[in-house]
């Protein structure tokens, strides 16, 4: 059974990393996943990055209010600003409603 209810909000973050400070980025990314996990309404996260330094991270939230609270969290804002200064050459962000979700796993 999927952990994402049909009323969830997905925040889709597509980014291209610079060559700067890979260790600092990894530390900040880990800290943000840990912090997000403590926020009310956080449901989960999926993330992947290719060898071309383009990545997609999707965080799932119970509702728009929870997603907005994460956007406005002071520590998240500080890391977002550091990302703009150091770690990203570009990014796109999309917020969408999840209308259906299911999982499949090979036994």
N, C-alpha and C positions, 0 to 999 in steps of 0.2 A: 504494500500500500504506500502511496506517495505521502511524503511528509508535508507537501504543499497543498493547502486547501484551495478550492476553486476561487475563493475571494482574495487570494494573496496578491501582493504587489511585487513585481520584479524590477529591480534597478539594474540596468544593463550598462556596464562600463567597458568601453572598447578603447584601448590605449596603445600607443607606440612609445616604447622606452628609449631614452637616450643611452649613451654608453657610460654615463656618469654614475659612480657610487653604487655598484650592484649590491654590495654588502649592506649599505645603509638602507637601500630600497627593500631588500629582503627582510631586514629587521623591522622596518616600518610596516610592511605588508602583514607580517606575522602579528605585530601588535594590534593592527586594525582589525584583523579577523578575530583575535581574542577579545577585543573591546566590543566589537559588534555582537559577539555571542552573549554578552551580558546585558544587552539592551532589550527593553520590553518590545515584544512583537517580532523579534528576529527569528526567522524560521530556518535559515541555512544559507549556504554559499557554494557556488561552483566557479572554478577558475581554471584557465589554461593560457599558456603563453608559447608561441612558436619561436623557432630559431631566428625569425625575422624581427623579433622583439615586439611583435604585435600580440596583445593579450586581450582576452575577454573574461570579465568577472561579472557574474550575476549574483546579486544578493536578493534574498526573498524576505518579505516583510508581511506581517499580518494585515496591515492596512496602510493607507496613504499617510496617516498621522505618524505611524511608527517609522516609515521610510523618511518622512520629513524631519522627524526628531533626530534620526541618524545623520542626515545631511547637516543639521544645525549643531550637532554635538561639538563642543569646543576642541577636544583632542582630534577629532576627525577633520575639523576645519584646518587645524595647524598642519596636519600631515598632508592634506589636500594642497595647501599653499606651498609646502616643501616640494611636493610632486611637480607643481607648475614651475617652480624655480630650478629643480635639479633633474627629476627622474623622467619626465614626460616631454616628448617633442610634440605630441598632440593627443587629444582624447575626445571621445563622443560619449554622451550619457543619454540613455533613454529610460523612461519609466513606463511600465506597462502593467495592465491587469492580467493575471493568470486566469484563464477561463477553463482550462482543463489541464490535468497533470496526472501522469502515471509512470510507473517504473517497470522495467523488465530486467530480469537477471537470468542468466544461464545457470542451471543447477549443476 
